[in-house]
C-alpha cells in the first residue's frame, strides 16, 4: 500500500525520497525491519494472550529428557509468523504481482489448515488433531491452485537468450563486453537442473515425445509435480518442528537462500551474468521473502531453548508451503533435496523407520528399528545430546547445504 502511495506522491508532487519505493532492495530492507519489529514486540503480547486463554501444548510422553517441562507452553505461535509476514508485504509489495498473490494465498491457505489442526488439539483435547487425509487434501488443493496458476497465468513467463533480433528485446553487455540479446517473454514449463552445463529441463518433454501436439497438455505433468512438492516440503517442515528453534532456524536459512535466487532471477543483468533463467517480475518475491525471513528470525527470539512458545502446525505447515511455492516459482525446485536437506533427512528417517519396522515384523514376528526414535532429531535426543546442541548442529548443516545450493549458480 505504501508503494502505491509513494508512487502517487512522486508522480503528482515529486516528494523527495518517494522514488526509493521503486527499488526492490529498499522495500526488502524495510520489510525485514518491520517484520522483525512486529514478531519481537507484538510476539510477547500474543504469547501473553495465548497463556491467558490457556492455549498450551499437550505433550505426549516419549521418554525424552526435559519433555515434561514443555507441557503447557503456548502453541499456535505460527500466528506470529503469519502476521509479521503479511503486514510488511501488504505495505511494501506490489500487490498486483502474481507471485506475491500466490504467496499470500499460500500463507493464508496453509495457515488455516494448521490453525484448524492446532485448534482441535488444544480446545477439543484431541491429540491427533486434524485427520491426515484432510491435511493432505488441503495440500493437494494448494498444489492445484499453485500449479494451475503458474502454468496458465499469462504473467508467469521467462526470457531466453537469442541470437536473432526480437521485438522489444533487451541488449546486455556481459563481463567480456559481448552483446547478448534477450528475446520476448514466453510461456514455458522449463526449470533448472543443478550441476549441468545446459541446465534447463522442460517438463513438457515428458509428454511431447509421444506427440508434439501434446505439449499443450503439459499441465497434466506439471500440476501433479507441484502437488508432490508442496505436500512433501510442508510435511518435511512439520516433522522438523520437534525441538525448540529447529524448524524456524532451518527455515530461515532456506528462505534467505531462495531470496537470493528470486532476486537474481528477477534481475535481467544478474541473471545474464550468472547465466541463469531470467524470470520477469519474480524479483518482487524478494519483498515477501524478506518479510518472511524477518518473521522467522523474530519468532526465534521466543522459540529458542527454552521455548516460550511453539509454532504448532499453524506455523510449520505454512512454512513448508511457502518454501515449496518459492522454489517452484523461481524454477529451482530440483534443488530442494539439497537446499531442504534437513527436511529431507527428517522425512526419510520417518519413512525408513516405519518401512523397516513393518518389514522386520513380517519377517521376524517383531518389528525392529533403524533409529532409536524418529524423526531424526529425536534419535539424537535419545542418544543423550542436549536439544540446543542438536539444533545448532542442524543449523550448521543447513548453512552448508545453502552454500552448496548457491554455488550451483555458477557450477555447471
C-alpha positions in Angstrom: 0.0 0.0 0.0 2.8 2.4 0.8 4.4 1.5 -2.5 1.3 2.9 -4.3 1.1 5.9 -2.0 4.6 7.0 -2.6 4.3 6.2 -6.3 1.4 8.7 -6.4 3.3 11.3 -4.3 6.3 11.1 -6.7 4.1 11.4 -9.8 1.9 14.2 -8.5 4.1 16.2 -6.1 7.7 15.0 -6.6 8.1 14.4 -2.9 11.8 14.0 -2.1 12.7 10.3 -1.3 9.5 8.9 -2.7 11.4 7.2 -5.6 13.1 5.0 -3.0 10.0 2.8 -3.0 10.7 1.9 -6.7 13.7 -0.1 -5.6 13.2 -3.7 -4.5 16.3 -3.5 -2.3 14.9 -0.6 -0.3 11.4 -2.2 0.1 13.0 -5.5 1.1 15.1 -3.8 3.8 12.0 -2.0 5.1 10.0 -5.3 5.1 12.6 -7.3 7.1 13.0 -4.5 9.6 9.2 -4.2 10.1 8.7 -7.9 10.3 11.4 -8.3 12.9 9.9 -5.5 14.9 6.4 -7.0 14.8 7.4 -10.5 15.6 9.6 -9.4 18.6 7.4 -6.6 20.0 4.0 -8.0 19.4 5.1 -11.6 19.8 5.2 -11.1 23.5 1.7 -9.8 23.5 0.5 -12.8 21.5 2.2 -15.1 23.9 0.5 -13.4 26.9 -2.8 -13.7 25.2 -2.4 -17.4 24.4 -1.3 -18.0 28.0 -4.4 -16.2 29.3 -6.6 -18.4 27.0 -4.7 -21.5 28.2 -3.7 -22.4 24.7 -1.0 -24.8 26.0 0.7 -27.7 24.3 -0.3 -31.2 25.4 3.0 -33.2 25.4 2.9 -36.9 24.8 5.3 -38.9 27.0 8.0 -40.1 24.6 10.6 -40.7 27.3 12.7 -37.7 26.2 14.8 -35.6 28.7 13.1 -32.3 29.6 9.9 -33.2 27.8 7.6 -32.8 30.8 8.8 -29.2 31.3 7.4 -28.2 28.0 3.8 -29.1 29.0 1.6 -26.0 29.0 3.9 -24.0 26.7 1.6 -21.9 24.4 1.2 -23.2 20.8 -0.2 -21.6 17.7 2.9 -19.4 17.5 2.7 -19.6 13.8 0.2 -16.8 14.1 3.1 -14.5 15.0 5.0 -15.6 11.8 1.9 -15.1 9.6 1.0 -11.7 11.0 4.6 -10.4 10.9 4.9 -11.6 7.3 1.7 -10.3 5.8 1.7 -6.8 7.3 5.0 -5.7 5.7 4.1 -7.5 2.4 0.8 -5.6 2.2 2.6 -2.3 2.9 5.7 -2.6 0.7 5.0 -5.2 -2.1 3.3 -4.7 -5.5 0.0 -6.4 -4.7 -1.0 -7.0 -8.3 2.1 -9.2 -8.8 1.0 -12.7 -9.5 3.9 -14.2 -7.5 3.1 -12.1 -4.4 -0.6 -13.0 -4.7 0.3 -16.7 -4.9 2.5 -16.4 -1.8 -0.2 -14.6 0.2 -2.8 -17.2 -0.8 -0.3 -20.0 0.3 0.3 -18.3 3.6 -3.5 -18.0 4.4 -4.4 -21.4 3.0 -1.7 -23.4 4.9 -2.1 -21.2 7.9 -5.8 -22.0 8.0 -5.2 -25.8 7.8 -2.5 -25.6 10.5 -4.8 -23.5 12.7 -7.7 -26.0 12.5 -5.2 -28.8 13.4 -3.9 -26.8 16.4 -7.4 -25.8 17.5 -8.6 -29.4 17.5 -5.6 -30.5 19.5 -5.8 -27.6 22.0 -9.5 -26.9 22.5 -11.0 -30.3 21.6 -8.3 -32.1 23.5 -7.7 -34.5 20.6 -4.0 -35.2 20.4 -4.4 -36.5 16.8 -5.7 -33.1 15.6 -7.0 -32.7 12.1 -7.2 -36.1 10.3 -4.3 -36.8 8.0 -6.5 -37.2 4.9 -7.9 -33.6 5.4 -4.3 -32.2 5.7 -3.3 -34.0 2.5 -6.5 -32.8 0.8 -5.6 -29.2 1.7 -2.1 -29.6 0.5 -3.3 -31.1 -2.8 -5.8 -28.2 -3.2 -3.0 -25.7 -2.8 -0.8 -27.6 -5.2 -3.6 -27.5 -7.8 -4.0 -23.7 -7.3 -0.3 -23.0 -7.5 0.5 -25.4 -10.4 -2.5 -24.2 -12.4 -1.7 -20.6 -11.8 2.0 -21.0 -12.8 1.1 -22.9 -15.9 -1.9 -20.9 -17.2 -1.4 -17.3 -15.9 -0.1 -15.0 -18.7 2.1 -13.1 -16.2 4.3 -16.2 -15.5 6.9 -16.1 -18.2 10.6 -16.3 -18.8 13.0 -14.6 -21.2 15.7 -16.6 -23.0 18.9 -15.5 -24.8 18.5 -15.4 -28.5 20.9 -15.0 -31.4 18.4 -13.3 -33.6 16.8 -9.9 -33.2 13.4 -10.0 -31.5 10.8 -7.3 -30.9 11.3 -5.3 -27.7 14.5 -7.2 -26.9 17.0 -6.1 -24.4 20.7 -5.8 -25.1 23.1 -6.7 -22.3 26.8 -6.3 -22.1 28.5 -9.1 -20.3 31.8 -9.0 -18.5 33.6 -9.7 -21.7 31.9 -6.8 -23.5 29.9 -9.1 -25.7 26.4 -8.1 -26.7 23.9 -10.6 -25.5 20.3 -10.4 -26.6 17.2 -11.4 -24.7 14.1 -12.5 -26.7 10.5 -11.7 -25.8 8.7 -13.2 -22.8 7.5 -16.7 -23.4 5.3 -19.3 -21.6 7.3 -22.4 -20.8 7.5 -25.2 -18.2 11.3 -25.2 -18.1 13.1 -25.5 -14.8 16.7 -25.5 -13.6 18.8 -28.7 -13.3 21.7 -28.2 -10.9 25.3 -29.0 -11.8 24.6 -29.5 -15.5 26.0 -27.3 -18.3 22.9 -26.9 -20.4 20.9 -26.8 -17.2 17.3 -26.3 -18.3 14.7 -29.1 -18.4 11.2 -28.7 -19.9 8.5 -30.7 -18.1 6.6 -30.8 -21.4 9.2 -33.1 -22.9 7.8 -35.8 -20.6 4.7 -35.9 -22.7 5.6 -34.2 -26.0 7.9 -37.1 -27.0 4.7 -39.1 -27.7 3.3 -36.4 -30.0 4.5 -32.7 -30.2 0.8 -31.6 -30.1 0.6 -32.9 -26.5 2.9 -30.1 -25.4 -0.3 -28.1 -24.7 -1.3 -30.7 -22.2 1.9 -30.5 -20.2 -0.2 -29.3 -17.2 -1.1 -32.9 -16.7 2.5 -33.5 -15.7 3.4 -30.1 -14.2 0.5 -29.8 -11.7 1.0 -33.3 -10.1 4.7 -32.5 -9.7 3.8 -29.2 -7.9 1.3 -31.1 -5.7 4.0 -33.6 -4.8 6.5 -30.8 -4.0 4.0 -28.8 -1.8 3.0 -31.9 0.1 6.5 -33.2 0.6 8.0 -29.9 1.7 5.2 -28.9 4.0 5.2 -32.3 5.7 9.0 -32.1 6.0 8.8 -28.8 7.8 6.0 -30.2 10.0 8.2 -33.2 11.0 11.2 -30.9 11.7 9.2 -28.9 14.2 10.0 -31.1 17.1 12.5 -29.3 19.3 13.0 -25.6 20.2 14.2 -23.4 17.4 14.9 -26.2 14.9 12.2 -25.6 12.3 12.3 -21.8 12.5 16.1 -21.5 12.3 16.5 -24.1 9.5 13.7 -22.5 7.5 15.2 -19.0 7.8 18.4 -20.3 6.2 16.4 -21.9 3.4 14.2 -18.8 2.8 17.2 -16.4 2.7 18.8 -18.6 0.1 15.6 -18.7 -2.0 15.6 -14.9 -1.6 19.0 -14.7 -3.4 17.6 -16.9 -6.2 14.4 -14.8 -6.5 16.4 -11.5 -6.7 19.0 -12.6 -9.3 16.3 -14.4 -11.4 14.2 -11.3 -11.5 17.1 -9.0 -12.4 18.0 -9.1 -16.1 21.6 -8.0 -15.5 22.5 -10.5 -12.8 20.6 -13.4 -14.4 22.5 -12.8 -17.6 25.9 -12.5 -15.8 25.2 -15.7 -13.9 23.8 -17.4 -17.0 20.6 -18.4 -15.2 17.0 -18.2 -16.2 15.5 -14.7 -16.3 12.0 -14.6 -14.8 10.3 -11.2 -15.3 8.6 -9.8 -12.2 9.9 -12.6 -10.0 12.1 -10.1 -8.1 9.1 -8.8 -6.3 9.1 -12.0 -4.3 12.1 -10.7 -2.6 9.9 -8.4 -0.5 7.8 -11.3 0.7 10.9 -13.4 1.4 12.5 -10.6 3.4 9.3 -10.2 5.5 9.1 -13.9 6.0 12.7 -14.3 7.0 12.4 -11.4 9.4 9.3 -13.0 10.9 11.1 -16.4 11.4 14.2 -14.8 13.0 11.9 -12.6 15.2 10.0 -15.7 16.2 13.2 -17.4 17.2 13.5 -14.7 19.9 10.8 -16.6 21.8 11.2 -20.1 20.3 14.9 -20.8 21.1 15.6 -23.1 24.1 13.8 -23.0 26.4 10.9 -22.1 24.2 8.3 -19.6 25.4 6.0 -20.6 22.5 5.7 -23.3 19.9 4.8 -22.6 16.3 2.4 -25.5 16.1 1.1 -26.8 12.7 -0.1 -23.2 12.1 3.5 -22.3 11.6 5.2 -25.5 10.3 2.7 -26.2 7.6 2.7 -22.6 6.5 6.5 -22.5 6.4 6.7 -25.7 4.3 4.0 -24.5 1.8 5.7 -21.1 1.3 9.2 -22.7 0.8 7.7 -25.1 -1.8 5.9 -22.3 -3.7 9.1 -20.1 -3.7 11.2 -23.0 -5.1 8.7 -23.7 -7.9 8.2 -20.1 -8.7 11.9 -19.4 -9.0 12.2 -22.6 -11.0 14.7 -24.1 -8.5 12.5 -26.9 -7.3 15.1 -29.6 -8.3 17.4 -28.0 -5.8 15.0 -28.8 -2.9 16.7 -32.1 -2.0 20.0 -30.2 -1.4 18.6 -26.9 0.0 16.0 -28.5 2.2 18.3 -31.3 3.1 17.3 -31.0 6.8 13.6 -31.5 5.9 14.6 -34.5 3.6 16.5 -36.2 6.4 13.7 -35.8 8.8 11.2 -37.2 6.2 13.4 -40.1 5.2 14.1 -41.0 8.9 10.3 -41.5 9.4 9.7 -43.3 6.2 12.7 -45.7 6.7 11.8 -46.3 10.4 8.2 -47.2 9.6 9.1 -49.3 6.5 11.8 -51.2 8.3 9.6 -51.9 11.3 6.9 -53.3 9.1 9.3 -55.4 7.0 11.0 -56.9 10.1 7.7 -57.5 11.8 6.5 -59.5 8.9 9.8 -61.4 8.6 10.8 -62.0 12.2 7.5 -61.6 14.1 8.6 -58.4 15.8 9.4 -55.0 14.5 12.9 -53.6 14.6 14.1 -50.0 14.3 16.9 -48.3 12.4 16.8 -45.2 14.7 16.2 -45.0 18.4 13.3 -42.8 17.6 12.1 -40.8 14.5 12.1 -38.1 13.3 15.9 -37.9 13.3 16.3 -35.1 15.9 14.6 -37.4 18.5 17.2 -40.1 17.7 19.9 -37.8 18.8 17.9 -36.8 21.9 17.7 -40.5 22.8 21.5 -40.7 22.5 21.8 -38.1 25.1 22.5 -34.9 23.1 21.1 -31.7 24.5 18.5 -30.3 22.2 20.4 -27.0 21.9 23.4 -28.8 20.6 21.2 -30.8 18.1 19.6 -27.6 16.8 22.8 -25.6 16.4 24.4 -28.5 14.5 21.4 -28.9 12.3 21.6 -25.2 11.6 25.3 -25.6 10.6 24.4 -28.4 8.2 21.6 -26.2 6.8 24.1 -23.3 6.2 26.5 -25.7 4.5 23.7 -27.0 2.2 22.6 -23.4 1.5 26.1 -22.5 0.4 26.3 -25.6 -1.9 23.0 -24.6 -3.4 24.1 -21.1 -4.1 27.3 -22.4 -5.7 25.1 -24.1 -8.3 24.5 -20.7 -9.8 28.0 -20.9 -11.4 28.9 -24.6 -11.3 27.9 -26.3 -14.5 
